[in-house]
Amino acid sequence: MTAILYGLAGILALCGIGFLVGAAYIWFAARYGPMATSLGFGAGFLALAVLVLLVDRLTAGMRARRRARRRKSDMTAVGVTAALALVPALAKRKGGLGAVLAPVVALIAYAIYRENVKPEPQDPDPGETA
């Protein structure tokens, strides 16, 4: 029911905006003439469309980075959960504790390696002079 009411409110708001645009057109047409008003409104709406597309392009990179960060943390959580779920099964196998500790030691060694590796230098900005 709430969705229907919000939809109806949105349609009524769009109708109200349409009538306000129509009233503004009539007022400007009486003042500047119908041709100049049509050209002005057309150019104004095209400029608004370009502005919307520019904002979308500028924010698309941020949204992609946020999605990648969220995906990485989700995959890390899934990996840790899967590893913890396998520990009891690996402990009961023939290898026993060694089968469980070997991958853990390997993961710790890899984490230490990643922490101590020097980051690759970033390409300097072409506009910057150092």
N, C-alpha and C positions, 0 to 999 in steps of 0.2 A: 504494500500500500504506500509506504514511504517513497519507494522508487517511482511509482506512478505520479505521486504528488510533486516530487522534484522534477520529473520530466515535464509535467504540465507547467510548473513554475518557470522552467527553462524556455519552453515554447512561448509563454506569455512575455518573458523578458526579451526574447528575440523580436517578437512583434512590437513591443514598446520601443526597442532600439531602431527598428525599421521605420516606425512612424516619426521618431526624432530625426533620423537621417532625412526622411521625406520633408519634414518641416524645415530643416536647415536648408535643404535644396531649394524649396519654394522661396524662403527668405533671401538666399543669395541670388536666385534667378531674378527676383524682383529688383534687386540692387545692382547686379552686374550683367544681367542678361542670361538667357538659357544656354547659349553656346559656351561662354566663359565658365559658367557654373558647372556644366557637364564636364568640360576639360579639367577643371580644378578637382572635382570629386573623383573623376577617373584617375588622375595622377595621384591624388591623396590615397586612394585605396590601393593602387599599385605600390606606392611607397610603403604602406603598412604591410602589404604582403611580403615585400622584399625584407623588411625589418624582421618579420616573424621568421623567415627562412634563415636570416643571418643569426638570430638568437639561437635557433635550433642547431645550426652548424657549430656555433661556438660552444654550446653545452653538450654536444654529442661526444666529444672527447672525454669530458668529465664523467658522463654517464658510463662510457665504455670502461674507463679505469675503475670506477666504483663496482661495476659488474664483475670485472676480472678479479678485483680484490676479494669480493664476496665469494666468488667461485673458488678461489684459492683457499680461503679459510674453510669453506664447506668441504672441499676435498681433503684438507688436512684433518678435519674432524672425522671424516669417514675413514680415513686411513688409520688414525689412532684407534678408533672404535673397533675396526676390523682386527688390528694387531692385538688389542686387549682381549678380544673374543677368542683369538687363536691360542693365547698363552696356556690356558688349562689343557687344551687338547695336545699341544706340543710337549707339555711337561709330562704327560702320561705316556708318551711314545718311548721307543727304545733309547733314543739319544738322551732323553731326560732333560736335565738342567742345561746341558751343553747346547742342545737344539734350541733352547729358549734364549740363552745368553749370547750366542753367536750373532744373531741378527740385531740384538739390542746394542752390543758392542760396536757393530758395524754402523748402526745409525748414530751412535754417539760420536764415533770417529768422523763420520761424514759431517755432522753438525760442527765439530771443532774445525775441520778443514774449511767449511764454508765461512766460518767466522773469521778465520785467519787469512783467507785469500784476499789479495788486494783488489779493490774494484777497478774495473777497466776505466780508463780516463774517458770522460765525455768529450764529444766533439765541441770545440768552442763555437760560440755563436758567430755566424759569418759577419754580423754587423758589429761585433765587438773587436777591438784591437787591444792586445795585451802588451 
